[in-house]
Amino acid sequence: MWKKVRRGRKGWRDHILEILSLWIDEECELTFSEIHKKLVELSIVPSIDRRSNTAEILKGLIEDGYIEKVDGKYRLKINPQSLNILNILKELYNKYSPDRTYSWRVGGSFWTLAEGTIIGLPKNIDENPFIREVLNVLIMRLSSIFSALSEIALLIGFAEKKGFDMKSIPLPKEAVREYLLEILPYILGERAGIDSDGLPTDDLIELTDQICRDLPNEFRTQPTDKQILLKYMQIARLLYAKAQDFDEFEEFRTLYELRDSRAKEIAKDYEKVVLIVHPPLYTLNREQYDNVELYNCLKEYIEIGISNALIVERLSYYPENIVRKALELLIAQSYISKERAIKILELYSLKKAGEALDYILSEYLSLMNKKDKPKAKSLEKVKELFYEAKQNHSLINMIRGVWLSNEHSNRLPSFIFFNAKDEEPISFVINTIQNFLLNIDEQVPADLEKIVKEGYNQATEVWESRKADRQKLTTH
């Protein structure tokens, strides 16, 4: 029942940036022998006689769209400048310890506007209340601007698929909104002033304060949150009063003025700050995101004593490979025993089997309830669904698990809503399964009634456990 996840040896894709850096630019063309020799020198291919390894790598790079083969030579299909940036990012990421990597996220409990990482910024920087206040506002605005840029990219993608010319693609409204919000900072901070490089900060504070005070409390019946805005202005004044430039720090000024070698080393080390902004992780790598999210959720559930019943309800949203990985990791870290993991997986499999049958019977009853007699072709499609399900689940498990299939009703599967005559639920389920199996020329289990009732009783126990578990969650 329990299968250990295969780890496999480290693949060439772990060295993909090193491999692609063999090409200097888009015009560079390399022969197989040139590439093979370089890969051996980089120890990516173990020896000069392992040409098949190089052939496998090149085949993979072509399939993934990184390179192409033209007249017997290989050349890049992607911008080498992007590779250089990725190489630099990888170098900095490996150089800085986890303590010098600050991660952030903007969003709510069930949504994410943007996430990001600042390489070179200490992860405990939030311990400074003044810096934390500044970061909260800057990162919020940064996330909204990034979201607008993402909307532009998305709209362009759809428009290009529809054959639009780049010049005729419209702007998304979110991008125009962010443009509007940034006009004042752009003009006052970058263009105004005697030297056309923005107003001095002292003047900006006074002017911004005046603009805030001139705002109405409401505009077109919408509150402007003027009082909150004025509080932020007070905070800005406080922050500016405490702020200092680099050369105003007494301890640093001597180093700076004497051009001490230590100052150069500090600057060299700390000026390499890289900001990476990206959409929610699940849009970039769903599997990795799900692995982390499910592991953290199960760990918390286990720590507060949640039963297998509610754990399986949460697991049902994830494919089996993700479930197995999470459980395997929990076993490895001694959060649960192997025996408990097996029981969880058995209940998960039973629920998945029930979900499959519930869907099939819903399709079947929908077809049978049509005014016109169901066509043989339509029934054949339902039979195909059933035989596909049987490749992954036994018929016994599908019948027993059908009572676990619907999270939104009290032990009743979805197809029960076709019960127009208000037949007793257990009888309706037995009759529906029996009629369906006979209709598709499938053998009906001799003890069908017993299996259905056992499944109902098990589901009753599961639902009672879940009820107790939910009370634990509300008080936790």
Backbone hydrogen bonds, N-H to C=O, Kabsch-Sander energy under -0.5 kcal/mol:
donor,donor_aa,acceptor,acceptor_aa,energy
3,K,1,M,-0.6
14,D,11,G,-1.5
15,H,12,W,-2.1
16,I,13,R,-1.3
19,I,15,H,-2.3
20,L,16,I,-2.6
21,S,17,L,-1.4
22,L,19,I,-1.6
23,W,20,L,-1.3
24,I,22,L,-0.6
28,C,25,D,-1.0
30,L,74,Y,-2.5
35,I,31,T,-2.2
36,H,32,F,-2.9
37,K,33,S,-2.4
38,K,34,E,-1.8
39,L,35,I,-2.5
40,V,36,H,-1.8
41,E,37,K,-2.0
42,L,38,K,-2.0
43,S,40,V,-1.3
44,I,39,L,-2.1
45,V,39,L,-1.7
50,R,47,S,-1.7
51,R,49,D,-0.9
53,N,50,R,-0.9
54,T,50,R,-1.0
55,A,51,R,-2.3
56,E,52,S,-2.2
57,I,53,N,-2.1
58,L,54,T,-2.7
59,K,55,A,-2.1
60,G,56,E,-2.1
61,L,57,I,-2.4
62,I,58,L,-2.1
63,E,59,K,-2.4
64,D,60,G,-2.2
65,G,62,I,-1.1
66,Y,61,L,-2.4
67,I,61,L,-1.1
68,E,75,R,-2.4
70,V,68,E,-0.6
70,V,73,K,-3.0
73,K,70,V,-1.9
74,Y,30,L,-3.0
75,R,68,E,-2.3
77,K,66,Y,-3.0
78,I,66,Y,-0.7
82,S,79,N,-0.8
83,L,79,N,-1.0
84,N,80,P,-2.1
85,I,81,Q,-2.0
86,L,82,S,-2.3
87,N,83,L,-2.7
88,I,84,N,-2.2
89,L,85,I,-2.7
90,K,86,L,-2.5
91,E,87,N,-2.3
92,L,88,I,-2.6
93,Y,89,L,-2.8
94,N,90,K,-2.3
95,K,91,E,-1.7
96,Y,92,L,-2.6
100,R,97,S,-2.5
101,T,98,P,-1.3
102,Y,118,I,-2.1
103,S,101,T,-0.6
104,W,116,G,-2.5
106,V,114,A,-2.7
108,G,111,W,-1.5
113,L,106,V,-2.9
114,A,106,V,-1.3
115,E,278,H,-2.9
116,G,104,W,-2.3
117,T,276,I,-2.3
118,I,102,Y,-3.0
119,I,117,T,-0.6
119,I,274,V,-2.4
120,G,100,R,-3.1
121,L,100,R,-0.5
121,L,118,I,-1.3
123,K,99,D,-2.1
125,I,122,P,-1.4
127,E,124,N,-2.0
128,N,125,I,-1.8
132,R,128,N,-2.6
133,E,129,P,-1.8
134,V,130,F,-1.9
135,L,131,I,-2.8
136,N,132,R,-2.3
137,V,133,E,-1.4
138,L,134,V,-2.6
139,I,135,L,-2.9
140,M,136,N,-1.3
141,R,137,V,-2.3
142,L,138,L,-2.7
143,S,139,I,-2.4
144,S,140,M,-1.9
145,I,141,R,-2.5
146,F,142,L,-2.5
147,S,143,S,-2.5
148,A,144,S,-1.8
149,L,145,I,-2.1
150,S,146,F,-2.4
151,E,147,S,-1.9
152,I,148,A,-1.8
153,A,149,L,-2.2
154,L,150,S,-2.6
155,L,151,E,-2.6
156,I,152,I,-2.5
157,G,153,A,-2.2
158,F,154,L,-2.2
159,A,155,L,-2.6
160,E,156,I,-2.8
161,K,157,G,-1.7
162,K,158,F,-1.3
163,G,160,E,-1.4
164,F,159,A,-2.8
168,S,165,D,-1.6
169,I,166,M,-1.1
175,A,172,P,-0.6
176,V,172,P,-1.4
177,R,173,K,-2.4
178,E,174,E,-2.0
179,Y,175,A,-2.1
180,L,176,V,-2.5
181,L,177,R,-2.3
182,E,178,E,-1.5
183,I,179,Y,-0.6
183,I,180,L,-1.0
184,L,180,L,-0.5
186,Y,182,E,-2.3
187,I,183,I,-2.8
188,L,184,L,-2.8
189,G,184,L,-0.5
189,G,185,P,-2.0
190,E,186,Y,-1.4
191,R,186,Y,-0.7
191,R,187,I,-1.6
192,A,187,I,-3.1
196,S,193,G,-1.2
198,G,192,A,-2.5
199,L,188,L,-2.9
204,L,200,P,-2.4
205,I,201,T,-2.4
206,E,202,D,-1.6
207,L,203,D,-2.8
208,T,204,L,-2.8
209,D,205,I,-2.2
210,Q,206,E,-2.0
211,I,207,L,-2.4
212,C,208,T,-2.5
213,R,209,D,-2.2
214,D,210,Q,-1.7
215,L,211,I,-0.5
215,L,212,C,-1.0
219,F,222,Q,-2.7
222,Q,219,F,-1.8
224,T,217,N,-2.3
229,L,225,D,-2.2
230,L,226,K,-2.4
231,K,227,Q,-1.8
232,Y,228,I,-2.2
233,M,229,L,-1.7
234,Q,230,L,-1.8
235,I,231,K,-2.2
236,A,232,Y,-2.5
237,R,233,M,-2.2
238,L,234,Q,-2.2
239,L,235,I,-3.0
240,Y,236,A,-2.5
241,A,237,R,-2.1
242,K,238,L,-1.4
243,A,239,L,-1.1
248,E,245,D,-1.7
249,F,245,D,-0.6
249,F,246,F,-1.2
250,E,248,E,-0.6
252,F,249,F,-0.8
253,R,249,F,-2.4
254,T,250,E,-1.0
256,Y,252,F,-2.6
257,E,253,R,-3.3
258,L,254,T,-2.3
259,R,256,Y,-0.6
260,D,255,L,-2.3
263,A,260,D,-0.6
264,K,260,D,-1.6
265,E,261,S,-2.1
266,I,262,R,-2.5
267,A,263,A,-2.6
268,K,264,K,-2.7
269,D,265,E,-2.0
270,Y,266,I,-2.6
271,E,267,A,-2.0
273,V,271,E,-1.9
274,V,119,I,-2.2
274,V,272,K,-0.5
276,I,117,T,-2.9
276,I,274,V,-0.5
277,V,275,L,-0.5
278,H,115,E,-3.0
283,T,280,P,-2.0
284,L,280,P,-0.6
284,L,281,L,-1.2
285,N,281,L,-2.8
289,Y,285,N,-2.5
290,D,286,R,-2.9
291,N,287,E,-2.4
292,V,288,Q,-2.1
293,E,289,Y,-2.8
294,L,290,D,-2.8
295,Y,291,N,-2.1
296,N,292,V,-2.4
297,C,293,E,-2.1
298,L,294,L,-2.8
299,K,295,Y,-2.4
300,E,296,N,-1.9
301,Y,297,C,-2.5
302,I,298,L,-2.7
303,E,299,K,-2.1
304,I,300,E,-1.6
305,G,302,I,-1.1
306,I,301,Y,-2.9
311,I,307,S,-1.6
312,V,308,N,-2.6
313,E,309,A,-1.4
314,R,310,L,-1.8
315,L,311,I,-2.4
316,S,312,V,-1.8
317,Y,314,R,-1.3
318,Y,315,L,-2.6
322,I,319,P,-0.5
323,V,319,P,-1.9
324,R,320,E,-2.9
325,K,321,N,-1.8
326,A,322,I,-2.2
327,L,323,V,-2.4
328,E,324,R,-2.6
329,L,325,K,-2.1
330,L,326,A,-2.0
331,I,327,L,-2.1
332,A,328,E,-2.4
333,Q,329,L,-1.7
334,S,331,I,-1.8
335,Y,330,L,-2.8
336,I,330,L,-1.0
341,A,337,S,-2.1
342,I,338,K,-2.0
343,K,339,E,-1.8
344,I,340,R,-2.5
345,L,341,A,-2.5
346,E,342,I,-2.3
347,L,343,K,-2.2
348,Y,344,I,-2.5
349,S,345,L,-2.6
350,L,346,E,-2.2
351,K,347,L,-2.3
352,K,348,Y,-2.5
353,A,349,S,-2.3
354,G,350,L,-2.3
355,E,351,K,-2.5
356,A,352,K,-1.9
357,L,353,A,-2.0
358,D,354,G,-2.7
359,Y,355,E,-2.2
360,I,356,A,-2.1
361,L,357,L,-2.9
362,S,358,D,-2.0
363,E,359,Y,-2.1
364,Y,360,I,-2.4
365,L,361,L,-2.8
366,S,362,S,-2.0
367,L,363,E,-1.9
368,M,364,Y,-2.5
369,N,365,L,-2.0
370,K,367,L,-1.0
379,L,375,K,-2.0
380,E,376,A,-1.9
381,K,377,K,-1.3
382,V,378,S,-1.4
383,K,379,L,-2.2
384,E,380,E,-2.1
385,L,381,K,-1.9
386,F,382,V,-2.0
387,Y,383,K,-2.5
388,E,384,E,-2.2
389,A,385,L,-2.1
390,K,386,F,-2.0
391,Q,387,Y,-0.7
391,Q,388,E,-0.8
392,N,388,E,-0.5
392,N,389,A,-1.3
393,H,389,A,-2.1
398,M,394,S,-2.1
399,I,395,L,-2.2
400,R,396,I,-2.7
401,G,397,N,-2.6
402,V,398,M,-0.6
402,V,399,I,-0.7
403,W,400,R,-0.7
404,L,401,G,-1.9
405,S,402,V,-1.0
407,E,405,S,-0.6
409,S,406,N,-0.9
411,R,409,S,-1.8
416,I,413,P,-1.4
417,F,414,S,-1.8
418,F,415,F,-1.7
419,N,416,I,-1.9
420,A,418,F,-2.1
422,D,419,N,-1.4
428,F,424,E,-2.6
429,V,425,P,-2.5
430,I,426,I,-2.4
431,N,427,S,-2.7
432,T,428,F,-2.5
433,I,429,V,-2.5
434,Q,430,I,-2.4
435,N,431,N,-2.8
436,F,432,T,-2.5
437,L,433,I,-2.5
438,L,434,Q,-2.2
439,N,435,N,-2.3
440,I,436,F,-1.4
441,D,438,L,-1.3
442,E,437,L,-3.4
448,L,445,P,-1.4
451,I,447,D,-2.2
452,V,448,L,-2.5
453,K,449,E,-2.2
454,E,450,K,-2.3
455,G,451,I,-2.3
456,Y,452,V,-2.0
457,N,453,K,-2.5
458,Q,454,E,-2.3
459,A,455,G,-2.3
460,T,456,Y,-2.0
461,E,457,N,-1.7
462,V,458,Q,-2.2
463,W,459,A,-2.8
464,E,460,T,-2.1
465,S,461,E,-2.1
466,R,462,V,-2.3
467,K,463,W,-1.9
468,A,464,E,-1.8
469,D,465,S,-2.4
470,R,466,R,-2.5
471,Q,467,K,-1.2
472,K,468,A,-1.4
473,L,469,D,-2.1
474,T,470,R,-1.9
475,T,471,Q,-1.4
476,H,472,K,-0.9
